[in-house]
Amino acid sequence: MDLSSVLIAVAGVAGTLGGALLTQRGSERAKRLEMKLLQDHEEVRENRSLRRTCYVELNRDARQFTTALNRQALNTVYGQVKRLERGAPEPGETRETAAQAQYEIWEMLRTMRTAMRRDLGVSHGD
């Protein structure tokens, strides 16, 4: 065997080993990428689930708040209307102020409902 044959044999073995090494590294890189993609997908799914849970809780709390606010505001307006009917209004209470108070209650509730529905992704309108 001469020197050139030895060099060709060494180059062949080195090429075979190098090819195997490159294939292994490429395979490992592909597996890491696949695991990263799966992890990212799982994080997105968990994030969506957490947001959904938060929206359900927000919806429940917003409904309770709206109910309490509605009762309080309506009781205030109702009291004003009753005082007007009895002829004993408090200073500044008139039919016009009672009507305005009623309008403001419903406008506030519509605004809150629209904002809540938008946040929940239900719709953009009433």
Secondary structure, 3 states (H helix, E strand, C coil): CCHHHHHHHHHHHHHHHHHHHHHHHHHHHHHHHHHHHHHHHHHHHHHHHHHHHHHHHHHHHHHHHHHHHHHHHHHHHHHHHHHHHHCCCCCCCCHHHHHHHHHHHHHHHHHHHHHHHHHHCCCCCC
